[in-house]
Amino acid sequence: MKAKDWVFNDFTSQPPKHWRCPSCNGGLILEASKLQREETTESKATKHKYSPAYAGIIQCFSCKEVIAITGVASDGDYTNKIGDNEYETIEYISYSPRHFIPALHLFEIPKACPKEIRNEIIKAFGYYFGDTSACANRIRVALEFILTDQGVQKTVVNIKRKRESIKLHARIEMFKKDDKSFSKTRSKLLAIKWIGNDGSHVGKTLTQNDILTAFDLLEYVLENLYGDREKRLTKVASDVNKKRGIVAKRKRKKEF
């Protein structure tokens, strides 16, 4: 995941290159004829700023998946030099996204990731552009599902012999606590939890940068638990070592 790519998502004519099809990861194109702008009561009240709502369709180059997009537009201009002491003013309309159906994926979820975890993460992706608090909450729910999938218990019987839920923080500390190789994963789970907590507290506003930090950490956790990168690279390293390089051993000169 290149978090810096997702900081700026406004566009003028075509979607940013980092937007990819959620179905096949192909490139996307905006159908200009299906883009509409309309002033709302709120935007009309802002007399000195043009900020209508917009709705449109973007489509995948490869699989032709159709994605609905809504958001807020604004106008702007810049000066362009066209000759010696000669300039022209270029006006443009900028589109800021708020919602996509289906949601864009900010990073690739490992294929082996369980469906209920995947679904929560996709919900979080959907909230990223328009509601950072809701996005953080969905990430927090995804953590609960990850821990459950990894065998961490959800409830405990208290001293009154009543079953009660174990808090997320405690569950994270319970996660493979006797396995030192998972200490980095536990640390990242805990960091994600703190960000999720901020999304739940009244008076605290998370920025998109905060959410990108959480997604970056979450991507690491998912790759570590459900990805095949380590297994794949271990095999690659083994093959290279056996051949003593990329070229097969029989084609190499004897080395001493």
Secondary structure, DSSP 8 states (H G I E B T S, - for coil): --GGGGT---BSSS--TT-B-TTT--BEEE-GGG-EEE--HHHHH-TTS---EEEEEEEETTT--EEEEEEEEEEEEEEEEEETTEEEEEEEEEEEEEEEES---SS---TTS-HHHHHHHHHHHHHTTT-HHHHHHHHHHHHHHHHHHTT---EEE-TTS-EEE--HHHHHHHTTTT-GGGHHHHHHHHHHHHHHHHHHSTT----HHHHHHHHHHHHHHHHHHH--HHHHHHHHHHHHHHHTSSS-GGGS----
